[in-house]
Amino acid sequence: MPTIPDDDSRGFADRERDHLRAGYLPGFEWIRYDAPSPRNPMRVPLARARVGLIDTSGAHVTGTPPVGSSGRAALIPAGAAVTFTHPGFDVERAAVDPEVVHPVATLRRLAARGVIGELAPTVVSVMGGVLIGQRLIDRGVPATVAAMLDQHVDLALLVPV
Amino acid sequence: MPTVSITQVPEITVMVKPSLACFVAMPFGLTLGAPGDAATHESIVEATLREAERDHPAGTIVPLPFRWDRDDLRARQLRKEAL
């Protein structure tokens, strides 16, 4: 892979794979693709763009069931109170301030400043710690794409945890 | 549909090859910065979105100038010593 200056994470993929194999799923392997997804050019300037937010934080509307390791996507009205259910990170930090992984207010401030046009009204969250990645591909991805297309999003932003 | 992703681990991102990603050296669970640090949240999201307007080849990972320097949380996470 191309060298990224100051990348302190080199070697983590192997450590994480070994950790997951030892403790959770002996056959775990990363999903790999041979070619990159194509880039689609922006059709409107960013300042007029409707931005769709997708995160992998395992957010769900407070009081509703988490998506867990099903690979499903939660469709969340932007600004709704959310709870984070994810085994792979300390959700207490996000409970203090959801913006650290679920930047609804952040995107709204960018809209108010004229950096983007607006935030699409429905946010998508998946639980990124799905060890059987095909579940996410089969269940979460189609729902995510549909949510973005249904909202006529001009640019989709993915925020991982 | 144009897309842009954030990544905290480029060597995993390069396996799945999204169309465009931006690297930030932030802890897991604090992708956009510390709780309450709205200025950093906004700066990272804005910088990421602005890259979507630029002419990068498919599969590019753009390093952004955001690094976690409050404590050793990210380093411990990368060593699998902290969540």
gemmi code that builds the backbone of each chain (N, CA, C; Angstrom):
import gemmi

chains = {
    "A": [
        ("MET", (0.842, -1.194, 0.000), (0.000, 0.000, 0.000), (0.877, 1.242, 0.000)),
        ("PRO", (0.357, 2.358, -0.509), (1.145, 3.591, -0.500), (1.473, 3.997, 0.939)),
        ("THR", (2.635, 4.545, 1.124), (3.029, 4.983, 2.461), (2.272, 6.251, 2.832)),
        ("ILE", (1.699, 6.210, 4.024), (1.003, 7.390, 4.524), (1.876, 8.000, 5.614)),
        ("PRO", (2.270, 9.240, 5.450), (3.141, 9.842, 6.458), (2.490, 9.817, 7.838)),
        ("ASP", (3.279, 9.520, 8.845), (2.821, 9.560, 10.232), (1.708, 8.562, 10.528)),
        ("ASP", (1.635, 7.491, 9.751), (0.637, 6.455, 10.044), (1.160, 5.585, 11.189)),
        ("ASP", (0.589, 5.782, 12.356), (1.017, 5.039, 13.539), (0.298, 3.696, 13.682)),
        ("SER", (-0.567, 3.357, 12.724), (-1.417, 2.172, 12.885), (-0.880, 0.945, 12.169)),
        ("ARG", (0.288, 1.059, 11.552), (0.807, -0.090, 10.798), (1.006, -1.295, 11.725)),
        ("GLY", (0.557, -2.439, 11.276), (0.628, -3.655, 12.076), (-0.657, -3.954, 12.843)),
        ("PHE", (-1.545, -2.951, 12.939), (-2.766, -3.161, 13.722), (-3.679, -4.197, 13.076)),
        ("ALA", (-3.760, -4.219, 11.765), (-4.671, -5.167, 11.102), (-4.331, -6.606, 11.485)),
        ("ASP", (-3.058, -6.914, 11.530), (-2.658, -8.275, 11.923), (-2.963, -8.533, 13.396)),
        ("ARG", (-2.680, -7.533, 14.251), (-2.958, -7.711, 15.689), (-4.451, -7.907, 15.929)),
        ("GLU", (-5.272, -7.105, 15.258), (-6.719, -7.204, 15.442), (-7.241, -8.538, 14.904)),
        ("ARG", (-6.745, -8.954, 13.742), (-7.169, -10.254, 13.189), (-6.819, -11.379, 14.156)),
        ("ASP", (-5.611, -11.359, 14.692), (-5.196, -12.419, 15.613), (-6.029, -12.386, 16.894)),
        ("HIS", (-6.328, -11.184, 17.382), (-7.157, -11.020, 18.584), (-8.554, -11.599, 18.347)),
        ("LEU", (-9.128, -11.303, 17.206), (-10.480, -11.789, 16.915), (-10.489, -13.300, 16.709)),
        ("ARG", (-9.460, -13.822, 16.061), (-9.392, -15.277, 15.860), (-9.229, -16.007, 17.187)),
        ("ALA", (-8.431, -15.445, 18.071), (-8.150, -16.122, 19.340), (-9.349, -16.103, 20.275)),
        ("GLY", (-10.117, -15.021, 20.240), (-11.154, -14.873, 21.243), (-12.581, -14.984, 20.754)),
        ("TYR", (-12.803, -14.869, 19.448), (-14.188, -14.728, 18.991), (-14.541, -15.604, 17.790)),
        ("LEU", (-13.715, -15.595, 16.759), (-14.079, -16.286, 15.523), (-12.799, -16.837, 14.880)),
        ("PRO", (-12.516, -18.138, 15.095), (-11.240, -18.687, 14.609), (-10.997, -18.484, 13.124)),
        ("GLY", (-12.053, -18.428, 12.349), (-11.875, -18.271, 10.908), (-11.934, -16.839, 10.426)),
        ("PHE", (-11.845, -15.880, 11.358), (-11.998, -14.483, 10.937), (-10.958, -14.099, 9.891)),
        ("GLU", (-11.409, -13.370, 8.883), (-10.482, -12.757, 7.922), (-11.090, -11.442, 7.455)),
        ("TRP", (-10.236, -10.497, 7.143), (-10.698, -9.231, 6.599), (-11.284, -9.441, 5.211)),
        ("ILE", (-12.281, -8.667, 4.888), (-12.816, -8.669, 3.525), (-11.870, -7.848, 2.649)),
        ("ARG", (-11.604, -8.358, 1.470), (-10.694, -7.670, 0.553), (-11.340, -7.520, -0.822)),
        ("TYR", (-11.060, -6.407, -1.456), (-11.467, -6.189, -2.841), (-10.230, -5.913, -3.674)),
        ("ASP", (-10.278, -6.344, -4.936), (-9.112, -6.173, -5.813), (-9.005, -4.763, -6.368)),
        ("ALA", (-10.146, -4.137, -6.600), (-10.134, -2.816, -7.245), (-10.933, -1.834, -6.394)),
        ("PRO", (-10.546, -0.575, -6.420), (-11.293, 0.404, -5.628), (-12.676, 0.680, -6.212)),
        ("SER", (-13.586, 1.070, -5.336), (-14.870, 1.573, -5.817), (-14.607, 2.814, -6.660)),
        ("PRO", (-15.382, 2.993, -7.724), (-15.143, 4.167, -8.574), (-15.499, 5.460, -7.856)),
        ("ARG", (-14.848, 6.521, -8.238), (-15.227, 7.826, -7.716), (-16.312, 8.410, -8.600)),
        ("ASN", (-17.333, 8.914, -7.983), (-18.398, 9.593, -8.714), (-18.273, 11.077, -8.428)),
        ("PRO", (-18.186, 11.887, -9.471), (-17.955, 13.318, -9.239), (-19.152, 13.993, -8.573)),
        ("MET", (-18.868, 15.025, -7.810), (-19.926, 15.837, -7.211), (-20.700, 16.526, -8.334)),
        ("ARG", (-22.027, 16.486, -8.221), (-22.854, 17.115, -9.252), (-23.312, 18.513, -8.856)),
        ("VAL", (-23.108, 18.841, -7.595), (-23.387, 20.203, -7.120), (-22.210, 20.621, -6.238)),
        ("PRO", (-21.988, 21.915, -6.089), (-20.927, 22.340, -5.171), (-21.239, 21.871, -3.745)),
        ("LEU", (-20.174, 21.644, -2.965), (-20.368, 21.198, -1.585), (-21.301, 22.143, -0.828)),
        ("ALA", (-21.204, 23.407, -1.106), (-22.016, 24.398, -0.385), (-23.508, 24.236, -0.656)),
        ("ARG", (-23.846, 23.494, -1.706), (-25.276, 23.248, -2.000), (-25.641, 21.779, -1.795)),
        ("ALA", (-24.707, 20.983, -1.362), (-24.916, 19.535, -1.320), (-25.735, 19.103, -0.107)),
        ("ARG", (-26.617, 18.160, -0.351), (-27.286, 17.443, 0.748), (-26.376, 16.276, 1.138)),
        ("VAL", (-25.919, 16.307, 2.353), (-24.957, 15.299, 2.817), (-25.690, 14.230, 3.622)),
        ("GLY", (-25.434, 12.991, 3.274), (-25.974, 11.864, 4.030), (-24.928, 11.331, 4.986)),
        ("LEU", (-25.335, 11.085, 6.220), (-24.404, 10.601, 7.243), (-24.619, 9.110, 7.488)),
        ("ILE", (-23.515, 8.378, 7.422), (-23.494, 6.953, 7.755), (-22.406, 6.774, 8.813)),
        ("ASP", (-22.723, 6.106, 9.888), (-21.661, 5.817, 10.851), (-21.702, 4.345, 11.234)),
        ("THR", (-20.616, 3.896, 11.831), (-20.509, 2.477, 12.205), (-20.501, 2.317, 13.724)),
        ("SER", (-21.142, 3.256, 14.407), (-21.059, 3.312, 15.868), (-22.044, 2.408, 16.586)),
        ("GLY", (-22.939, 1.766, 15.845), (-23.973, 0.983, 16.508), (-24.990, 1.854, 17.220)),
        ("ALA", (-25.221, 3.053, 16.693), (-26.226, 3.937, 17.288), (-27.632, 3.430, 16.954)),
        ("HIS", (-28.527, 3.615, 17.899), (-29.935, 3.314, 17.655), (-30.765, 4.266, 18.491)),
        ("VAL", (-31.974, 4.526, 18.047), (-32.832, 5.445, 18.789), (-33.029, 4.888, 20.191)),
        ("THR", (-32.809, 5.734, 21.165), (-32.923, 5.303, 22.552), (-34.308, 4.688, 22.803)),
        ("GLY", (-34.288, 3.505, 23.401), (-35.546, 2.810, 23.663), (-35.894, 1.777, 22.616)),
        ("THR", (-35.145, 1.742, 21.513), (-35.362, 0.724, 20.487), (-34.229, -0.295, 20.560)),
        ("PRO", (-34.440, -1.498, 20.035), (-33.389, -2.525, 20.136), (-32.158, -2.160, 19.302)),
        ("PRO", (-30.984, -2.535, 19.763), (-29.777, -2.338, 18.949), (-29.763, -3.279, 17.758)),
        ("VAL", (-28.982, -2.913, 16.741), (-28.890, -3.793, 15.567), (-27.972, -4.976, 15.850)),
        ("GLY", (-27.088, -4.851, 16.829), (-26.220, -5.955, 17.196), (-25.367, -6.438, 16.043)),
        ("SER", (-25.094, -7.744, 16.044), (-24.217, -8.300, 15.005), (-25.003, -8.837, 13.814)),
        ("SER", (-26.269, -8.389, 13.702), (-27.114, -8.865, 12.608), (-26.644, -8.357, 11.249)),
        ("GLY", (-25.900, -7.255, 11.261), (-25.533, -6.612, 10.001), (-26.589, -5.626, 9.525)),
        ("ARG", (-27.692, -5.515, 10.248), (-28.738, -4.576, 9.842), (-28.271, -3.141, 10.052)),
        ("ALA", (-28.965, -2.236, 9.362), (-28.697, -0.810, 9.512), (-29.836, -0.174, 10.289)),
        ("ALA", (-29.500, 0.711, 11.216), (-30.524, 1.487, 11.924), (-30.739, 2.799, 11.173)),
        ("LEU", (-31.997, 3.101, 10.903), (-32.352, 4.376, 10.264), (-32.812, 5.314, 11.377)),
        ("ILE", (-32.116, 6.407, 11.547), (-32.292, 7.270, 12.711), (-32.642, 8.684, 12.273)),
        ("PRO", (-33.752, 9.230, 12.746), (-34.032, 10.632, 12.436), (-32.912, 11.514, 12.995)),
        ("ALA", (-32.355, 12.362, 12.142), (-31.242, 13.205, 12.586), (-31.669, 14.031, 13.786)),
        ("GLY", (-30.900, 13.956, 14.823), (-31.203, 14.708, 16.036), (-31.927, 13.909, 17.091)),
        ("ALA", (-32.344, 12.697, 16.752), (-32.999, 11.850, 17.756), (-32.009, 11.473, 18.853)),
        ("ALA", (-32.538, 11.272, 20.050), (-31.686, 10.771, 21.139), (-31.250, 9.353, 20.791)),
        ("VAL", (-29.963, 9.088, 20.899), (-29.446, 7.773, 20.517), (-28.680, 7.134, 21.664)),
        ("THR", (-28.648, 5.814, 21.601), (-27.836, 4.991, 22.491), (-26.852, 4.232, 21.610)),
        ("PHE", (-25.654, 4.026, 22.111), (-24.635, 3.295, 21.348), (-24.462, 1.910, 21.949)),
        ("THR", (-24.613, 0.884, 21.107), (-24.403, -0.496, 21.545), (-23.394, -1.124, 20.594)),
        ("HIS", (-22.183, -1.317, 21.082), (-21.072, -1.772, 20.235), (-20.028, -2.401, 21.154)),
        ("PRO", (-19.614, -3.638, 20.861), (-18.651, -4.285, 21.760), (-17.211, -3.850, 21.528)),
        ("GLY", (-16.960, -3.096, 20.479), (-15.581, -2.845, 20.077), (-14.992, -1.527, 20.525)),
        ("PHE", (-15.768, -0.679, 21.193), (-15.200, 0.567, 21.702), (-15.947, 0.956, 22.966)),
        ("ASP", (-15.343, 1.850, 23.715), (-15.925, 2.291, 24.979), (-17.051, 3.290, 24.685)),
        ("VAL", (-18.283, 2.801, 24.741), (-19.419, 3.632, 24.325), (-19.716, 4.746, 25.330)),
        ("GLU", (-19.091, 4.703, 26.499), (-19.349, 5.755, 27.494), (-18.905, 7.122, 26.983)),
        ("ARG", (-17.829, 7.141, 26.216), (-17.348, 8.429, 25.689), (-18.371, 9.018, 24.714)),
        ("ALA", (-18.925, 8.176, 23.873), (-19.932, 8.648, 22.926), (-21.242, 8.982, 23.630)),
        ("ALA", (-21.498, 8.310, 24.749), (-22.704, 8.646, 25.510), (-22.592, 10.056, 26.089)),
        ("VAL", (-21.380, 10.453, 26.439), (-21.153, 11.809, 26.949), (-21.395, 12.834, 25.847)),
        ("ASP", (-20.898, 12.539, 24.654), (-21.043, 13.453, 23.516), (-21.151, 12.631, 22.234)),
        ("PRO", (-22.371, 12.380, 21.754), (-22.542, 11.560, 20.542), (-21.797, 12.098, 19.331)),
        ("GLU", (-21.494, 13.391, 19.342), (-20.845, 13.994, 18.164), (-19.486, 13.378, 17.848)),
        ("VAL", (-18.875, 12.707, 18.795), (-17.539, 12.142, 18.540), (-17.574, 11.045, 17.466)),
        ("VAL", (-18.733, 10.437, 17.265), (-18.860, 9.389, 16.240), (-20.151, 9.516, 15.411)),
        ("HIS", (-21.019, 10.407, 15.789), (-22.366, 10.519, 15.195), (-22.644, 12.022, 15.023)),
        ("PRO", (-21.965, 12.664, 14.046), (-21.865, 14.134, 14.029), (-23.050, 14.880, 13.412)),
        ("VAL", (-24.194, 14.708, 14.001), (-25.389, 15.381, 13.484), (-25.309, 16.896, 13.715)),
        ("ALA", (-25.056, 17.299, 14.945), (-24.979, 18.739, 15.230), (-23.809, 19.381, 14.497)),
        ("THR", (-22.738, 18.619, 14.358), (-21.563, 19.128, 13.632), (-21.934, 19.442, 12.186)),
        ("LEU", (-22.617, 18.523, 11.537), (-23.015, 18.751, 10.140), (-24.028, 19.887, 10.039)),
        ("ARG", (-24.875, 20.010, 11.021), (-25.834, 21.122, 10.990), (-25.113, 22.465, 11.145)),
        ("ARG", (-24.063, 22.494, 11.958), (-23.290, 23.744, 12.055), (-22.597, 24.038, 10.725)),
        ("LEU", (-22.095, 23.004, 10.064), (-21.469, 23.224, 8.755), (-22.499, 23.746, 7.748)),
        ("ALA", (-23.715, 23.273, 7.848), (-24.770, 23.799, 6.979), (-25.061, 25.262, 7.310)),
        ("ALA", (-25.109, 25.577, 8.589), (-25.394, 26.959, 8.997), (-24.293, 27.904, 8.531)),
        ("ARG", (-23.058, 27.399, 8.464), (-21.926, 28.208, 7.994), (-21.845, 28.266, 6.480)),
        ("GLY", (-22.654, 27.475, 5.787), (-22.625, 27.465, 4.334), (-21.568, 26.560, 3.732)),
        ("VAL", (-20.946, 25.721, 4.556), (-19.943, 24.782, 4.029), (-20.628, 23.688, 3.221)),
        ("ILE", (-21.765, 23.182, 3.733), (-22.586, 22.217, 3.001), (-23.978, 22.827, 2.838)),
        ("GLY", (-24.790, 22.187, 1.991), (-26.159, 22.679, 1.835), (-27.008, 22.304, 3.036)),
        ("GLU", (-27.095, 20.994, 3.286), (-27.898, 20.529, 4.412), (-27.519, 19.085, 4.737)),
        ("LEU", (-27.950, 18.677, 5.924), (-27.818, 17.281, 6.339), (-29.107, 16.554, 5.959)),
        ("ALA", (-28.977, 15.399, 5.337), (-30.165, 14.600, 5.027), (-30.861, 14.195, 6.333)),
        ("PRO", (-32.188, 14.129, 6.318), (-32.922, 13.990, 7.573), (-32.830, 12.632, 8.257)),
        ("THR", (-32.424, 11.614, 7.536), (-32.282, 10.289, 8.158), (-30.814, 9.858, 8.119)),
        ("VAL", (-30.307, 9.545, 9.300), (-28.925, 9.080, 9.445), (-28.946, 7.549, 9.504)),
        ("VAL", (-27.912, 6.936, 8.949), (-27.802, 5.477, 8.986), (-26.662, 5.098, 9.915)),
        ("SER", (-26.918, 4.137, 10.798), (-25.853, 3.623, 11.659), (-25.847, 2.106, 11.591)),
        ("VAL", (-24.669, 1.542, 11.436), (-24.486, 0.095, 11.533), (-23.527, -0.165, 12.685)),
        ("MET", (-23.503, -1.405, 13.131), (-22.552, -1.795, 14.177), (-21.341, -2.381, 13.464)),
        ("GLY", (-20.250, -1.623, 13.490), (-19.110, -1.985, 12.664), (-18.336, -3.199, 13.134)),
        ("GLY", (-18.676, -3.716, 14.298), (-17.962, -4.884, 14.804), (-18.592, -6.193, 14.386)),
        ("VAL", (-19.178, -6.242, 13.209), (-19.768, -7.487, 12.703), (-18.637, -8.358, 12.163)),
        ("LEU", (-18.371, -9.466, 12.811), (-17.210, -10.271, 12.428), (-17.437, -11.030, 11.127)),
        ("ILE", (-18.686, -11.358, 10.846), (-19.004, -12.015, 9.574), (-19.445, -10.899, 8.629)),
        ("GLY", (-18.470, -10.357, 7.918), (-18.716, -9.150, 7.134), (-19.779, -9.314, 6.069)),
        ("GLN", (-19.992, -10.553, 5.628), (-20.999, -10.768, 4.593), (-22.393, -10.372, 5.080)),
        ("ARG", (-22.613, -10.477, 6.400), (-23.920, -10.040, 6.934), (-24.145, -8.556, 6.661)),
        ("LEU", (-23.099, -7.789, 6.846), (-23.210, -6.354, 6.605), (-23.431, -6.078, 5.118)),
        ("ILE", (-22.719, -6.821, 4.296), (-22.867, -6.629, 2.849), (-24.280, -7.003, 2.403)),
        ("ASP", (-24.822, -8.082, 2.977), (-26.132, -8.571, 2.531), (-27.286, -7.753, 3.111)),
        ("ARG", (-27.141, -7.268, 4.351), (-28.265, -6.625, 5.036), (-28.080, -5.120, 5.188)),
        ("GLY", (-26.949, -4.724, 5.722), (-26.762, -3.304, 6.026), (-26.505, -2.440, 4.817)),
        ("VAL", (-25.701, -2.956, 3.899), (-25.321, -2.121, 2.754), (-26.520, -1.791, 1.861)),
        ("PRO", (-27.356, -2.777, 1.477), (-28.498, -2.406, 0.620), (-29.419, -1.382, 1.288)),
        ("ALA", (-29.661, -1.529, 2.583), (-30.530, -0.569, 3.280), (-29.886, 0.806, 3.348)),
        ("THR", (-28.583, 0.825, 3.506), (-27.869, 2.102, 3.564), (-27.925, 2.813, 2.217)),
        ("VAL", (-27.638, 2.072, 1.175), (-27.675, 2.670, -0.168), (-29.085, 3.178, -0.469)),
        ("ALA", (-30.091, 2.374, -0.139), (-31.475, 2.797, -0.394), (-31.807, 4.074, 0.373)),
        ("ALA", (-31.352, 4.152, 1.619), (-31.639, 5.355, 2.416), (-30.983, 6.584, 1.807)),
        ("MET", (-29.770, 6.420, 1.314), (-29.093, 7.566, 0.697), (-29.792, 7.980, -0.606)),
        ("LEU", (-30.139, 6.989, -1.421), (-30.793, 7.306, -2.695), (-32.190, 7.890, -2.469)),
        ("ASP", (-32.926, 7.323, -1.523), (-34.285, 7.826, -1.253), (-34.261, 9.286, -0.804)),
        ("GLN", (-33.173, 9.670, -0.166), (-33.071, 11.052, 0.340), (-32.387, 11.992, -0.663)),
        ("HIS", (-32.077, 11.457, -1.847), (-31.442, 12.266, -2.897), (-30.183, 12.955, -2.375)),
        ("VAL", (-29.381, 12.148, -1.719), (-28.135, 12.663, -1.160), (-27.148, 12.994, -2.277)),
        ("ASP", (-26.444, 14.114, -2.137), (-25.420, 14.505, -3.118), (-24.043, 13.993, -2.738)),
        ("LEU", (-23.837, 13.688, -1.465), (-22.543, 13.192, -0.983), (-22.794, 12.397, 0.277)),
        ("ALA", (-22.287, 11.182, 0.306), (-22.425, 10.332, 1.493), (-21.109, 10.341, 2.264)),
        ("LEU", (-21.215, 10.582, 3.575), (-20.049, 10.617, 4.471), (-20.108, 9.426, 5.400)),
        ("LEU", (-19.035, 8.626, 5.440), (-18.953, 7.491, 6.357), (-17.997, 7.828, 7.501)),
        ("VAL", (-18.518, 7.740, 8.719), (-17.706, 7.971, 9.905), (-17.578, 6.646, 10.667)),
        ("PRO", (-16.369, 6.094, 10.719), (-16.181, 4.832, 11.444), (-15.935, 5.107, 12.926)),
        ("VAL", (-15.823, 4.044, 13.684), (-15.388, 4.194, 15.078), (-14.032, 3.526, 15.254)),
    ],
    "B": [
        ("MET", (-23.311, 7.866, -6.782), (-23.335, 8.796, -5.655), (-21.905, 9.018, -5.140)),
        ("PRO", (-21.470, 10.261, -5.020), (-20.146, 10.503, -4.435), (-20.132, 10.089, -2.962)),
        ("THR", (-18.999, 9.512, -2.562), (-18.843, 9.095, -1.171), (-17.463, 9.499, -0.674)),
        ("VAL", (-17.369, 9.723, 0.620), (-16.066, 9.936, 1.252), (-16.128, 9.332, 2.653)),
        ("SER", (-15.044, 8.667, 3.018), (-14.978, 7.991, 4.313), (-13.840, 8.567, 5.138)),
        ("ILE", (-13.972, 8.413, 6.433), (-12.848, 8.653, 7.335), (-12.254, 7.290, 7.653)),
        ("THR", (-10.948, 7.252, 7.864), (-10.300, 6.018, 8.328), (-9.336, 6.337, 9.460)),
        ("GLN", (-9.260, 5.408, 10.403), (-8.261, 5.503, 11.481), (-7.150, 4.466, 11.294)),
        ("VAL", (-7.359, 3.534, 10.355), (-6.372, 2.480, 10.095), (-6.278, 2.274, 8.583)),
        ("PRO", (-5.364, 2.973, 7.926), (-5.285, 2.868, 6.456), (-5.058, 1.453, 5.950)),
        ("GLU", (-4.312, 0.618, 6.682), (-4.021, -0.715, 6.139), (-5.275, -1.597, 6.097)),
        ("ILE", (-6.290, -1.281, 6.883), (-7.565, -1.991, 6.737), (-8.362, -1.369, 5.587)),
        ("THR", (-8.337, -0.065, 5.507), (-9.067, 0.616, 4.431), (-8.569, 0.191, 3.057)),
        ("VAL", (-7.263, -0.016, 2.929), (-6.720, -0.361, 1.614), (-7.167, -1.758, 1.177)),
        ("MET", (-7.623, -2.580, 2.136), (-8.145, -3.900, 1.755), (-9.517, -3.763, 1.073)),
        ("VAL", (-10.350, -2.836, 1.574), (-11.708, -2.729, 1.022), (-11.816, -1.654, -0.057)),
        ("LYS", (-10.821, -0.781, -0.109), (-10.683, 0.157, -1.226), (-11.928, 1.011, -1.490)),
        ("PRO", (-12.353, 1.800, -0.528), (-13.421, 2.767, -0.839), (-12.916, 3.790, -1.851)),
        ("SER", (-13.840, 4.489, -2.458), (-13.452, 5.421, -3.530), (-12.529, 6.518, -3.030)),
        ("LEU", (-12.764, 6.978, -1.807), (-11.949, 8.064, -1.249), (-12.049, 7.989, 0.272)),
        ("ALA", (-10.912, 8.064, 0.940), (-10.903, 8.045, 2.409), (-9.918, 9.091, 2.908)),
        ("CYS", (-10.158, 9.544, 4.125), (-9.278, 10.519, 4.766), (-8.818, 9.950, 6.099)),
        ("PHE", (-7.509, 9.947, 6.305), (-6.917, 9.345, 7.506), (-6.780, 10.379, 8.612)),
        ("VAL", (-7.299, 10.018, 9.785), (-7.069, 10.804, 10.998), (-6.549, 9.853, 12.071)),
        ("ALA", (-5.535, 10.265, 12.789), (-4.922, 9.398, 13.815), (-5.605, 9.656, 15.151)),
        ("MET", (-6.883, 9.285, 15.195), (-7.696, 9.503, 16.394), (-8.048, 8.156, 17.016)),
        ("PRO", (-8.362, 8.136, 18.311), (-8.701, 6.866, 18.969), (-10.009, 6.269, 18.444)),
        ("PHE", (-10.125, 4.955, 18.574), (-11.395, 4.299, 18.276), (-12.442, 4.809, 19.272)),
        ("GLY", (-13.593, 5.152, 18.749), (-14.645, 5.689, 19.605), (-14.556, 7.186, 19.808)),
        ("LEU", (-13.471, 7.778, 19.356), (-13.307, 9.239, 19.408), (-12.832, 9.712, 18.030)),
        ("THR", (-13.506, 9.255, 17.018), (-13.082, 9.484, 15.641), (-12.905, 10.964, 15.334)),
        ("LEU", (-13.787, 11.786, 15.898), (-13.775, 13.206, 15.552), (-13.183, 14.065, 16.658)),
        ("GLY", (-12.658, 13.428, 17.694), (-12.030, 14.192, 18.766), (-12.656, 13.901, 20.103)),
        ("ALA", (-12.219, 14.642, 21.093), (-12.680, 14.416, 22.464), (-14.128, 14.888, 22.651)),
        ("PRO", (-14.839, 14.288, 23.593), (-16.189, 14.796, 23.913), (-16.125, 16.281, 24.254)),
        ("GLY", (-17.028, 17.040, 23.661), (-17.089, 18.472, 23.929), (-16.177, 19.320, 23.067)),
        ("ASP", (-15.293, 18.702, 22.297), (-14.361, 19.466, 21.460), (-15.000, 19.712, 20.090)),
        ("ALA", (-16.017, 20.561, 20.092), (-16.801, 20.784, 18.872), (-15.956, 21.357, 17.747)),
        ("ALA", (-14.950, 22.148, 18.101), (-14.117, 22.755, 17.055), (-13.375, 21.682, 16.264)),
        ("THR", (-12.852, 20.682, 16.968), (-12.146, 19.608, 16.264), (-13.116, 18.732, 15.482)),
        ("HIS", (-14.267, 18.433, 16.075), (-15.274, 17.651, 15.335), (-15.564, 18.333, 13.989)),
        ("GLU", (-15.790, 19.630, 14.075), (-16.166, 20.382, 12.873), (-15.005, 20.439, 11.879)),
        ("SER", (-13.801, 20.621, 12.384), (-12.639, 20.726, 11.484), (-12.406, 19.420, 10.738)),
        ("ILE", (-12.537, 18.297, 11.432), (-12.299, 17.002, 10.772), (-13.380, 16.729, 9.733)),
        ("VAL", (-14.625, 16.965, 10.095), (-15.701, 16.697, 9.135), (-15.585, 17.635, 7.936)),
        ("GLU", (-15.309, 18.894, 8.185), (-15.187, 19.837, 7.060), (-14.017, 19.459, 6.151)),
        ("ALA", (-12.875, 19.151, 6.736), (-11.712, 18.792, 5.925), (-12.002, 17.552, 5.091)),
        ("THR", (-12.703, 16.594, 5.679), (-13.042, 15.362, 4.951), (-13.974, 15.664, 3.782)),
        ("LEU", (-15.012, 16.430, 4.049), (-15.980, 16.735, 2.993), (-15.333, 17.535, 1.856)),
        ("ARG", (-14.421, 18.422, 2.198), (-13.784, 19.247, 1.154), (-12.929, 18.380, 0.221)),
        ("GLU", (-12.395, 17.271, 0.734), (-11.620, 16.390, -0.144), (-12.500, 15.768, -1.226)),
        ("ALA", (-13.790, 15.636, -0.944), (-14.701, 15.040, -1.932), (-14.837, 15.917, -3.177)),
        ("GLU", (-14.491, 17.177, -3.052), (-14.576, 18.077, -4.210), (-13.288, 18.072, -5.027)),
        ("ARG", (-12.259, 17.405, -4.500), (-10.962, 17.442, -5.172), (-10.805, 16.242, -6.105)),
        ("ASP", (-9.858, 16.365, -7.010), (-9.690, 15.382, -8.079), (-8.685, 14.307, -7.674)),
        ("HIS", (-9.117, 13.371, -6.850), (-8.262, 12.261, -6.432), (-8.584, 11.020, -7.262)),
        ("PRO", (-7.585, 10.195, -7.563), (-7.892, 8.894, -8.185), (-8.685, 8.012, -7.234)),
        ("ALA", (-9.465, 7.097, -7.804), (-10.231, 6.157, -6.976), (-9.291, 5.370, -6.080)),
        ("GLY", (-9.682, 5.206, -4.837), (-8.885, 4.444, -3.884), (-7.901, 5.282, -3.086)),
        ("THR", (-7.905, 6.588, -3.299), (-6.963, 7.463, -2.586), (-7.297, 7.526, -1.095)),
        ("ILE", (-6.246, 7.516, -0.276), (-6.368, 7.786, 1.157), (-5.594, 9.074, 1.430)),
        ("VAL", (-6.307, 10.104, 1.815), (-5.703, 11.422, 2.040), (-5.347, 11.554, 3.523)),
        ("PRO", (-4.080, 11.785, 3.851), (-3.750, 12.024, 5.261), (-4.185, 13.433, 5.672)),
        ("LEU", (-4.959, 13.505, 6.728), (-5.370, 14.817, 7.254), (-4.538, 15.123, 8.507)),
        ("PRO", (-4.354, 16.391, 8.806), (-3.444, 16.763, 9.910), (-4.112, 16.745, 11.279)),
        ("PHE", (-4.745, 15.631, 11.602), (-5.395, 15.531, 12.911), (-4.834, 14.312, 13.633)),
        ("ARG", (-4.257, 14.557, 14.805), (-3.651, 13.495, 15.606), (-4.094, 13.656, 17.051)),
        ("TRP", (-4.306, 12.550, 17.706), (-4.695, 12.557, 19.114), (-3.444, 12.774, 19.966)),
        ("ASP", (-3.440, 13.856, 20.755), (-2.250, 14.125, 21.566), (-2.594, 14.374, 23.040)),
        ("ARG", (-3.818, 13.998, 23.436), (-4.221, 14.259, 24.826), (-3.637, 13.241, 25.798)),
        ("ASP", (-3.505, 12.011, 25.345), (-2.958, 10.950, 26.198), (-2.530, 9.796, 25.287)),
        ("ASP", (-2.275, 8.627, 25.876), (-1.792, 7.499, 25.069), (-2.909, 6.524, 24.702)),
        ("LEU", (-4.159, 6.994, 24.742), (-5.281, 6.091, 24.461), (-5.144, 5.424, 23.099)),
        ("ARG", (-4.892, 6.203, 22.059), (-4.796, 5.598, 20.718), (-3.646, 4.584, 20.663)),
        ("ALA", (-2.527, 4.936, 21.219), (-1.392, 4.002, 21.193), (-1.752, 2.705, 21.909)),
        ("ARG", (-2.444, 2.807, 23.050), (-2.833, 1.595, 23.777), (-3.869, 0.797, 22.987)),
        ("GLN", (-4.800, 1.503, 22.344), (-5.784, 0.794, 21.516), (-5.084, 0.036, 20.385)),
        ("LEU", (-4.125, 0.681, 19.756), (-3.437, 0.039, 18.628), (-2.613, -1.166, 19.078)),
        ("ARG", (-2.237, -1.180, 20.360), (-1.525, -2.346, 20.903), (-2.498, -3.372, 21.484)),
        ("LYS", (-3.797, -3.116, 21.379), (-4.856, -3.976, 21.928), (-4.791, -4.023, 23.448)),
        ("GLU", (-4.448, -2.892, 24.055), (-4.375, -2.806, 25.504), (-5.498, -1.946, 26.090)),
        ("ALA", (-6.338, -1.404, 25.233), (-7.458, -0.574, 25.703), (-8.562, -0.621, 24.680)),
        ("LEU", (-9.799, -0.436, 25.137), (-10.942, -0.311, 24.231), (-11.059, 1.126, 23.784)),
    ],
}
model = gemmi.Model(1)
for chain_id, residues in chains.items():
    chain = gemmi.Chain(chain_id)
    for i, (resn, *xyz) in enumerate(residues, 1):
        res = gemmi.Residue()
        res.name, res.seqid = resn, gemmi.SeqId(i, " ")
        for name, pos in zip(("N", "CA", "C"), xyz):
            atom = gemmi.Atom()
            atom.name, atom.element = name, gemmi.Element(name[0])
            atom.pos, atom.b_iso = gemmi.Position(*pos), 0.0
            res.add_atom(atom)
        chain.add_residue(res)
    model.add_chain(chain)
structure = gemmi.Structure()
structure.add_model(model)
structure.setup_entities()
